[in-house]
């Protein structure tokens, strides 16, 4: 019997929801379930006509031809137990992507600790501009197409290669299943402390990834990370470094406009300048990675230039979500200390005279642990005001492994006394509204890899109240500047 009905357990994750929509676009009957279904993914799936069940129950599953099991699903889930007991065919999201969408494409995987989503989205956009009609699967929503996936008619498939494991029954990084022909390596640091014991274990898997790239393929890697040079040293494929320094592909920049110098070790590719809507050294490195691979795949200089200059970025990556009066609010996915540091340094460089607010929620499985306890404080050095929410209560972490927020507070206080640990988003919003000085420019950076309890819209709404007549929403006559002075 031909496969017709597909069911996804854990359908509301970004990757699982996108896969569901891709199946639906291919004509399959798709349904699925998740715990505490909420927008925007629930609305996205509903618009696609995909049936969703709120909560897990064996009664939801019926008799699908295939079940996709999300990587957040574990034994004991009633739907998973039903699938196992009734011998219903199942596979992981990563395996499904390969079997149904990647197997007949030339796959370009973008991997690394930082910069994957932006680099992946930009590379796909450049190839689209060049007329290659690529498919893509990105870990964030690309603003240009307002989606994180596309099923294209061309031969290339650009995919974000996540190093997190695939499923409870496949403790293997997702990127291994994608069998890439070409590879972009943006960075490599320790992360995902819930599944990797140390950096060496992650490096082992990246080495295995490099080992499956065919000899005809291309590897582009950042020479800013020495471990990447070691990992690609035994590759059978062609490999090229990129960086802001002496590399096969290098960049330089002035102000907020990148000047990219592209040099191939075999023949000159030419020098050209690019204007970009992105800013900061971190993004210039991401741009260079995408441009390098696009050039190797045959995109022309004109197409690359048009693609970079028309690229609007990825939602939740350095995205400005509020810009009124003297207040700008940025949302960023930063949760690793390096990403936090780069984000705040970029904002300080771009807005040197502004009061820079760092508002951070430790939400990922790694950031809620104490693995970065010693290095995290210095990440906030550029900020004027630092507000840290107590860690999100996710999966259980042993007490001796948890991030020590009191110690974090004390360590940051050594160089900046304007730091607070707050328990609720309401407290964060209230503190900002009562303390912000509207007589000067303010840049507020909200950093979390999760929903941050809805702070993104709520803070903007409160800022509207604060600026209207110069009063806080708590009551008339409480001028923000006066409150800052403690009067």
C-alpha positions in Angstrom: 0.0 0.0 0.0 1.3 3.5 -0.9 2.2 5.7 2.0 -0.5 8.3 2.5 -1.0 9.2 6.2 1.9 10.6 8.3 1.7 11.4 12.0 4.3 13.5 13.9 4.7 13.2 17.7 6.0 16.5 18.9 4.8 18.5 15.8 5.1 22.0 17.2 8.9 22.2 17.3 10.3 24.5 14.6 11.9 21.6 12.7 9.1 19.2 13.1 6.4 21.7 12.2 8.4 22.7 9.1 8.7 19.0 8.1 5.0 18.5 8.6 4.3 21.5 6.2 6.7 20.0 3.7 4.9 16.7 3.8 1.6 18.5 3.4 3.0 20.4 0.4 4.0 17.1 -1.2 0.3 15.9 -0.9 0.4 13.6 2.1 -2.3 13.6 4.8 -0.5 15.0 7.8 -1.5 15.2 11.5 0.3 15.3 14.8 0.4 16.2 18.5 2.3 18.2 21.0 2.2 19.3 24.6 0.8 22.8 25.2 0.3 23.8 21.6 0.7 27.5 21.1 1.4 30.1 18.4 3.1 30.8 16.1 3.7 27.2 15.1 0.1 26.1 15.9 -1.3 28.9 13.7 1.2 28.1 10.9 0.1 24.4 11.0 -3.6 25.3 11.1 -3.2 27.6 8.1 -1.6 24.6 6.3 -4.7 22.4 7.1 -2.7 20.1 9.4 -4.7 18.5 12.2 -3.1 19.0 15.6 -3.9 17.4 19.0 -3.1 19.3 22.1 -1.6 16.7 24.5 -0.5 13.1 24.0 -2.9 10.2 23.8 -2.8 6.8 22.1 -6.3 7.7 20.8 -4.7 10.4 18.6 -2.5 8.1 16.6 -5.2 6.0 14.8 -3.4 4.0 12.1 -0.9 6.1 10.2 1.3 4.6 7.5 4.3 6.3 9.1 5.1 8.1 12.4 7.9 10.7 12.8 9.2 10.8 16.4 10.6 14.2 17.5 13.8 14.3 19.5 12.1 15.7 22.6 9.9 12.5 22.8 11.1 9.7 25.1 9.8 6.3 26.4 6.7 6.6 28.4 5.0 8.9 26.0 1.6 7.2 25.4 1.7 7.8 21.7 5.2 6.4 21.3 4.3 3.4 23.4 1.3 2.8 21.1 3.5 3.0 18.0 6.0 0.5 19.5 3.4 -1.9 20.7 1.5 -2.0 17.4 4.6 -2.1 15.2 3.7 1.0 13.3 6.6 2.1 11.1 8.5 5.1 12.6 11.6 7.2 12.0 13.3 10.3 13.2 12.9 13.8 11.7 16.4 13.7 10.3 16.0 10.3 8.7 12.6 11.4 7.2 14.2 14.6 5.8 16.8 12.4 4.0 14.4 9.7 2.8 11.8 12.0 1.4 13.5 15.3 0.5 17.4 15.0 0.4 18.2 11.7 -1.1 18.0 12.9 -4.7 19.5 16.4 -4.1 23.0 17.8 -3.9 23.1 18.7 -0.2 25.0 21.6 1.2 25.0 21.4 5.0 25.8 24.5 7.2 27.1 23.4 10.6 28.8 24.9 13.6 28.1 26.3 17.1 27.3 29.8 16.0 26.0 31.4 12.8 24.3 28.4 11.2 20.9 29.9 10.6 22.1 33.2 9.1 24.7 31.6 6.9 22.3 28.9 5.7 19.5 31.4 4.9 21.9 33.7 3.1 23.5 30.9 1.0 20.0 29.7 0.0 19.0 33.3 -0.9 22.2 33.8 -3.0 21.5 30.5 -4.9 17.9 31.5 -5.4 19.1 34.9 -6.8 21.5 33.1 -9.1 18.5 31.1 -10.6 19.5 27.7 -9.1 16.0 27.2 -7.5 17.4 25.5 -4.4 15.5 23.8 -1.6 16.3 24.8 1.9 15.6 23.9 5.6 16.7 26.5 8.1 16.6 26.7 11.9 14.9 30.1 11.8 12.5 32.1 9.6 14.3 33.8 6.7 12.7 37.2 6.5 12.9 37.4 2.7 10.6 34.5 2.2 8.9 34.5 5.6 9.6 30.8 6.0 12.3 28.4 7.3 11.9 26.0 4.4 11.4 25.8 0.7 10.9 22.9 -1.7 12.7 24.1 -4.9 12.8 22.5 -8.3 16.6 22.8 -8.6 19.3 20.2 -7.7 20.7 21.9 -4.6 19.3 21.5 -1.0 20.8 23.9 1.6 20.2 22.6 5.1 21.2 23.7 8.6 23.1 20.8 10.1 22.3 20.6 13.8 24.7 18.6 16.0 22.0 17.8 18.5 20.9 14.2 18.5 18.1 12.9 16.3 15.9 10.9 18.6 15.8 8.8 21.7 16.6 5.8 19.5 19.2 7.5 17.4 21.9 9.2 19.6 23.6 10.5 16.5 23.8 14.1 15.4 21.2 15.1 12.8 23.8 16.3 10.3 25.1 12.7 9.9 21.8 11.6 8.4 21.8 14.4 5.8 24.7 12.8 3.9 26.0 16.2 2.6 27.9 16.7 -0.6 29.3 20.1 0.5 29.9 21.5 3.9 30.2 24.9 5.6 31.7 24.9 9.1 31.1 28.3 10.7 32.6 27.6 14.2 33.1 25.0 16.8 32.9 25.4 20.6 31.5 23.3 23.5 27.7 23.3 23.7 24.8 20.8 24.4 26.2 19.8 27.8 23.1 17.6 28.2 24.3 15.2 25.5 28.0 15.8 25.0 30.5 15.3 27.9 33.1 17.7 26.5 34.3 19.5 23.3 36.4 16.5 22.2 33.2 14.4 21.8 31.6 17.1 19.6 34.9 17.3 17.6 34.7 13.6 17.1 31.3 13.8 15.4 32.4 16.8 13.3 35.4 14.7 12.1 32.9 11.9 11.1 30.9 14.4 9.3 33.9 15.6 7.3 34.7 12.0 6.5 31.5 11.5 4.5 31.9 14.5 2.2 32.7 13.1 -1.2 36.0 13.9 -3.0 34.1 16.0 -5.5 32.6 18.1 -2.7 33.8 21.4 -1.2 34.4 22.2 2.5 34.5 25.8 3.6 35.6 26.3 7.2 36.4 29.2 9.5 40.2 29.5 10.2 39.3 31.5 13.4 38.8 28.1 15.0 42.0 26.0 15.2 40.1 22.8 15.9 38.3 23.1 12.6 41.6 23.2 10.7 42.6 20.0 12.4 39.2 18.4 11.7 39.3 19.1 8.0 43.0 18.3 7.6 42.3 14.7 6.5 39.3 15.5 4.3 39.3 13.9 0.8 37.3 16.8 -0.6 38.6 20.2 -1.6 38.7 22.5 1.4 39.0 26.3 1.8 39.4 28.5 4.8 37.6 31.8 5.4 38.3 34.5 8.0 38.9 38.2 8.4 42.6 37.4 8.1 45.0 35.4 5.9 42.7 32.8 4.5 41.6 31.4 1.1 38.5 33.6 1.4 38.9 36.8 3.5 36.9 39.9 4.3 37.6 43.4 5.5 35.0 46.0 6.4 34.7 49.7 7.1 31.9 51.1 9.2 28.7 49.1 8.6 29.5 48.1 5.0 31.6 45.0 4.3 34.4 45.0 1.8 34.9 41.4 0.8 38.1 40.2 -0.9 37.6 36.7 -2.3 40.8 34.8 -3.2 40.9 31.2 -4.2 44.2 29.3 -3.7 44.0 28.0 -7.2 42.9 31.1 -9.2 41.7 34.6 -8.3 38.0 34.9 -7.9 38.1 38.7 -7.9 37.6 41.5 -5.3 34.3 43.2 -4.9 32.5 45.3 -2.3 29.2 44.6 -0.8 26.6 46.7 1.1 24.7 44.6 3.6 21.8 45.1 5.9 23.6 42.9 8.5 26.2 44.4 10.8 29.0 43.2 13.1 32.1 41.1 12.7 30.1 38.0 13.5 27.8 38.6 10.6 30.6 39.6 8.2 32.1 36.2 8.9 28.8 34.5 8.2 28.4 36.4 4.9 31.9 35.4 3.9 31.1 31.7 4.6 28.0 31.9 2.4 29.6 33.9 -0.3 32.6 31.5 -0.5 30.4 28.4 -0.9 28.1 30.1 -3.4 31.1 31.1 -5.5 32.4 27.5 -5.4 29.0 26.2 -6.5 29.1 28.5 -9.6 27.2 31.6 -8.6 28.4 34.7 -10.4 29.9 37.8 -8.7 26.8 39.8 -9.8 24.4 37.3 -8.4 26.3 37.1 -5.2 26.3 40.8 -4.8 22.6 41.1 -5.5 21.9 38.2 -3.1 23.9 39.7 -0.2 22.6 43.2 -0.6 18.9 42.1 -0.8 19.2 39.7 2.1 17.1 40.9 5.1 18.3 38.3 7.7 16.7 35.7 9.9 14.0 36.4 12.5 15.3 36.3 16.1 18.9 36.8 14.9 19.8 40.4 15.6 16.3 41.4 14.7 15.0 44.8 15.6 11.5 44.5 16.9 10.9 48.0 18.3 12.2 51.4 17.2 10.4 54.4 18.6 11.8 57.6 20.1 15.1 57.0 21.9 14.4 53.3 22.4 15.4 50.4 20.2 14.7 46.8 21.1 16.6 43.9 19.5 15.7 40.2 19.8 18.5 37.7 19.5 18.8 33.9 19.8 22.1 34.3 21.8 22.5 31.9 24.7 26.1 30.7 24.4 28.6 33.0 26.1 30.4 33.6 22.8 27.2 34.6 21.1 26.2 36.9 23.9 29.6 38.6 23.9 29.5 39.1 20.1 26.0 40.5 20.1 26.7 43.0 22.9 30.0 44.0 21.3 28.3 44.6 18.0 25.6 46.8 19.6 28.2 48.8 21.5 30.1 49.4 18.3 27.0 50.3 16.4 25.5 52.5 19.1 28.5 53.9 21.1 26.6 56.6 23.0 23.5 54.6 23.9 22.6 53.0 27.2 23.0 49.3 26.3 20.6 47.0 28.2 21.5 43.2 28.2 18.4 41.2 29.1 19.1 37.5 29.3 17.3 34.3 30.0 19.3 31.1 30.5 16.9 28.7 28.8 18.8 26.1 26.8 19.9 22.8 28.5 23.5 24.0 28.5 22.9 27.6 29.7 21.0 26.4 32.7 24.0 24.4 33.7 27.2 25.7 35.3 29.5 24.6 32.5 30.0 28.2 31.5 29.9 29.6 35.0 33.4 31.0 34.9 33.3 32.6 31.4 29.7 33.8 31.3 30.2 37.0 33.4 32.7 38.5 30.9 30.2 38.1 28.1 28.2 41.1 29.5 31.2 43.5 29.8 29.9 45.9 27.1 26.5 46.4 28.7 25.5 49.3 30.9 22.5 47.6 32.5 22.3 43.8 32.9 19.1 42.0 33.8 19.2 38.2 34.1 16.1 36.1 34.6 16.4 33.1 36.9 16.8 30.0 34.7 13.8 28.6 32.9 12.5 25.4 34.6 13.0 22.9 31.9 14.1 19.3 32.2 15.5 18.4 35.6 19.2 19.2 36.3 21.1 18.0 39.3 21.6 20.7 41.9 25.4 20.5 41.7 25.2 21.1 37.9 22.9 24.1 37.9 24.0 27.6 37.0 24.7 29.5 40.2 22.9 32.8 39.7 24.1 34.4 42.9 27.7 33.7 42.0 27.0 35.1 38.5 25.6 38.2 40.1 28.7 38.7 42.3 31.1 38.1 39.4 29.4 40.6 37.1 29.1 43.1 40.0 32.9 43.2 40.1 32.9 45.2 36.9 29.4 46.5 36.7 27.1 47.2 39.7 24.1 47.7 37.5 23.2 44.0 37.4 20.1 42.3 38.7 18.8 38.7 38.9 15.1 38.8 38.6 12.6 35.9 38.9 9.8 37.0 36.6 9.4 38.8 33.3 7.0 41.2 35.0 9.8 42.3 37.2 12.1 42.8 34.3 9.6 44.9 32.4 8.8 46.9 35.5 12.4 47.6 36.3 13.1 48.8 32.7 10.0 51.0 32.6 10.9 52.6 35.9 14.6 53.0 35.3 15.0 53.9 31.7 16.3 57.4 30.9 14.3 58.6 27.9 16.6 61.7 27.6 19.3 59.5 26.0 19.3 56.7 23.4 18.6 53.2 24.7 19.3 49.9 23.0 17.6 46.9 24.7 18.9 43.5 23.7 16.6 40.5 24.6 18.6 37.2 24.5 17.0 33.8 24.8 16.6 30.7 22.7 13.0 30.3 23.8 9.8 32.2 24.3 11.1 34.3 27.3 7.5 34.3 28.7 6.3 36.7 26.0 8.6 39.6 26.8 9.2 40.5 23.2 5.8 42.1 22.6 5.0 42.9 26.2 8.1 45.1 26.6 7.3 47.0 23.4 3.7 47.7 24.6 5.0 49.0 27.9 7.6 51.2 26.2 4.7 52.8 24.2 3.0 53.7 27.6 6.3 54.9 29.1 7.0 57.3 26.2 3.4 58.5 26.0 3.3 61.6 28.2 6.5 60.4 29.9 4.8 58.3 32.5 5.0 54.6 33.5 1.9 52.4 33.1 1.9 51.8 36.9 0.6 55.3 37.5 0.8 59.0 36.5 3.6 61.3 37.5 6.3 58.6 37.8 8.8 60.0 35.3 11.3 57.4 34.2 14.3 59.7 34.6 13.2 60.6 38.1 12.9 57.0 39.1 16.4 56.3 37.8 17.7 58.9 40.1 15.9 57.1 43.0 13.8 60.1 43.9 
